[in-house]
């Protein structure tokens, strides 16, 4: 195969890193908060909420992208409000790609965090309460540190998922070179146009990054002796 360097990969790479980083940040905040609520509280419809929050993990990306278009499009209430009040239009922008990547990455953080919190030994939390720690202190000083390896692993998987997002991003942000074209979209366009050099460069880069992320994630999840 021809692995000749093509510098046209630089913008898709830069945009992908930016979109994946922002999406992972938002997915981490929302995922940890949602997992904490589901873990701590028992309420009517809890299992249904859990299923809905996990839904982006199993929905076809094009279906997810369609839902996002319905919610954020200019004809929707939210889309009109954002454009009229804040001058923000998310459709066919790189910000829309961030929203799409956040939604698809969110379940990975949510599920990993919930599983990590459920595996925390309750005796440690009860001991902290016995010593007079408030619930916020119990979470930040006991539960969160003990669950951190699982949370970090889920976060890294979410980053890899955000980097590889294709279908929902294509539906929401489009595939505009120099504006909304991320690496997966650039690979698709390069293959369609017969630019094998660019496709090879992008495939190698994203593959190496994902392998590193998966290897590191496996190390974090490995039981400590």
BELJO-V519112 format. One record per residue. N is the residue number from 1. NEAR is the number of other ideal C-beta (glycine too) atoms within 12 Angstrom. Layout:
BEGIN
N/NEAR
N/NEAR
END
This chain:
BEGIN
1/10
2/14
3/16
4/16
5/15
6/24
7/14
8/24
9/32
10/21
11/25
12/41
13/29
14/21
15/37
16/41
17/25
18/24
19/43
20/42
21/23
22/28
23/45
24/37
25/24
26/29
27/46
28/32
29/23
30/28
31/42
32/35
33/23
34/29
35/40
36/29
37/22
38/29
39/29
40/22
41/15
42/12
43/12
44/8
45/13
46/18
47/13
48/13
49/20
50/24
51/18
52/21
53/30
54/27
55/21
56/38
57/28
58/15
59/21
60/17
61/27
62/20
63/19
64/33
65/33
66/20
67/26
68/36
69/29
70/19
71/27
72/35
73/24
74/21
75/13
76/19
77/15
78/23
79/27
80/19
81/17
82/23
83/20
84/13
85/12
86/13
87/9
88/19
89/25
90/34
91/33
92/25
93/25
94/35
95/28
96/39
97/46
98/36
99/42
100/49
101/50
102/40
103/44
104/49
105/44
106/42
107/34
108/42
109/45
110/43
111/36
112/38
113/42
114/33
115/26
116/31
117/35
118/20
119/21
120/30
121/15
122/18
123/12
124/22
125/28
126/15
127/15
128/26
129/20
130/12
131/14
132/11
133/19
134/14
135/17
136/15
137/17
138/27
139/29
140/19
141/21
142/28
143/35
144/27
145/21
146/25
147/33
148/26
149/27
150/35
151/39
152/29
153/30
154/38
155/41
156/35
157/39
158/44
159/39
160/34
161/40
162/48
163/42
164/36
165/45
166/33
167/30
168/42
169/51
170/31
171/34
172/43
173/38
174/26
175/30
176/23
177/22
178/18
179/20
180/35
181/35
182/46
183/42
184/42
185/40
186/40
187/32
188/25
189/28
190/27
191/18
192/14
193/17
194/11
195/23
196/19
197/22
198/34
199/32
200/23
201/29
202/38
203/27
204/24
205/30
206/33
207/21
208/17
209/25
210/26
211/16
212/18
213/30
214/22
215/18
216/21
217/27
218/17
219/16
220/24
221/23
222/13
223/10
224/8
225/3
END
